[in-house]
Amino acid sequence: MVNKENCAIFIPTYKRANNVLTYKTVRDGGYTGKIYLIVGDDDTTADEYIKKYKDQVIVFHKDRNKTDLE
């Protein structure tokens, strides 16, 4: 059996903060583990993602090839 504490789902997304169907589908399917949304720093709706999903959002800085976690 997979330990959910050691697993996460990463969903790349762009300009659809109010309509992330993969997130909804996974949750509706019963997944209770961690989910992270990967958004680019050029996404003009990044603040909407952060407001809605809080610490589940990872911003990728394309010019540096790094995330906001590095």
JOWOMO-V125406 format. One record per residue. N is the residue number from 1. RES is the residue in three letters. SS is DSSP state (A for helix, B for strand, O for the rest). Layout:
n-><N N>
res-><RES RES>
ss-><SS SS>
This chain:
n-><1 2 3 4 5 6 7 8 9 10 11 12 13 14 15 16 17 18 19 20 21 22 23 24 25 26 27 28 29 30 31 32 33 34 35 36 37 38 39 40 41 42 43 44 45 46 47 48 49 50 51 52 53 54 55 56 57 58 59 60 61 62 63 64 65 66 67 68 69 70>
res-><MET VAL ASN LYS GLU ASN CYS ALA ILE PHE ILE PRO THR TYR LYS ARG ALA ASN ASN VAL LEU THR TYR LYS THR VAL ARG ASP GLY GLY TYR THR GLY LYS ILE TYR LEU ILE VAL GLY ASP ASP ASP THR THR ALA ASP GLU TYR ILE LYS LYS TYR LYS ASP GLN VAL ILE VAL PHE HIS LYS ASP ARG ASN LYS THR ASP LEU GLU>
ss-><O O O A A A O B B B B B O O O O O O O O A A A A A A A A O O O O O B B B B B B B O O O O O A A A A A A A A A A A B B B B B O O O O B B O O O>
